[in-house]
Amino acid sequence: MNVRAHIYITGRVQGVFFRSETAQEAHTYGVNGWIRNLSDGRVEAVFEGENKNVRKLIEFCKHGPLYAMVTSVDVFWEGYKGEFKDFKMH
């Protein structure tokens, strides 16, 4: 079953390769969507794909890459749209 998750990651998540590492994980799991830095220091992302793979990617985001320090991950489940063909880093 395909799902869509819109997430916001808070903590030390900018300047630690969070977006690029998450993009690599997304490619590994076959998850499509995008990820970007926000001006308030958070990272925002939308993931679409198989439920189990999207959940694996969310689990990755709860700790992130080596130098990240994630304090919270807010997940908003939305209706699957299938609008992405790949995963983009903005």
C-alpha positions in Angstrom: 0.0 0.0 0.0 1.4 3.4 -1.0 1.4 6.2 1.5 2.4 9.9 1.8 4.1 11.5 4.8 4.8 15.2 5.2 7.4 15.6 7.9 9.3 18.3 9.8 12.6 17.5 11.6 13.8 19.8 14.4 17.2 19.9 16.0 20.8 20.2 14.6 19.7 19.2 11.2 21.2 21.8 8.9 24.9 21.8 7.9 25.3 18.1 8.8 24.4 16.5 5.4 20.9 15.7 6.6 19.3 16.3 3.2 21.8 14.4 1.2 21.9 11.4 3.5 18.1 11.3 3.6 18.1 11.5 -0.2 20.5 8.5 -0.4 18.3 6.5 2.0 15.2 7.4 0.0 16.8 6.1 -3.2 17.8 2.9 -1.3 14.2 2.4 -0.1 12.6 3.4 -3.4 10.8 6.4 -1.8 9.9 9.4 -3.9 9.4 13.0 -2.8 11.6 15.9 -1.7 13.5 17.4 1.2 14.5 21.0 1.9 15.9 23.3 4.7 13.6 25.8 6.2 14.7 29.3 7.3 13.8 28.5 11.0 16.5 25.8 11.1 14.2 22.8 10.6 14.1 20.4 7.6 10.9 19.7 5.8 10.2 16.6 3.6 7.5 14.8 1.7 7.9 11.0 1.3 5.7 8.8 -1.0 6.1 5.1 -1.5 5.4 1.7 0.0 4.2 2.1 3.6 7.0 0.0 5.1 9.7 1.9 3.1 8.3 5.3 4.0 8.3 4.3 7.7 11.9 3.1 7.4 12.8 6.5 6.0 11.0 8.3 8.9 12.9 6.1 11.3 16.2 7.2 9.7 15.1 10.9 10.1 14.6 10.3 13.9 18.4 10.1 14.2 19.8 11.3 10.9 23.4 11.3 9.8 26.4 11.2 12.1 26.6 14.8 13.2 22.8 15.5 13.4 21.0 15.8 16.7 17.3 15.4 16.1 15.0 16.6 18.9 11.7 15.9 17.2 10.1 14.6 14.0 6.5 15.7 13.3 4.8 13.4 10.9 1.6 14.3 9.1 0.0 11.5 7.0 -1.7 12.7 3.8 -3.5 11.0 1.0 -1.1 9.3 -1.5 -0.9 11.4 -4.7 1.8 9.6 -6.7 3.0 13.0 -8.0 6.8 12.2 -7.8 9.0 10.2 -10.1 12.1 10.4 -8.0 13.5 12.1 -4.8 14.8 15.6 -5.0 16.9 17.7 -2.7 15.9 21.4 -2.6 
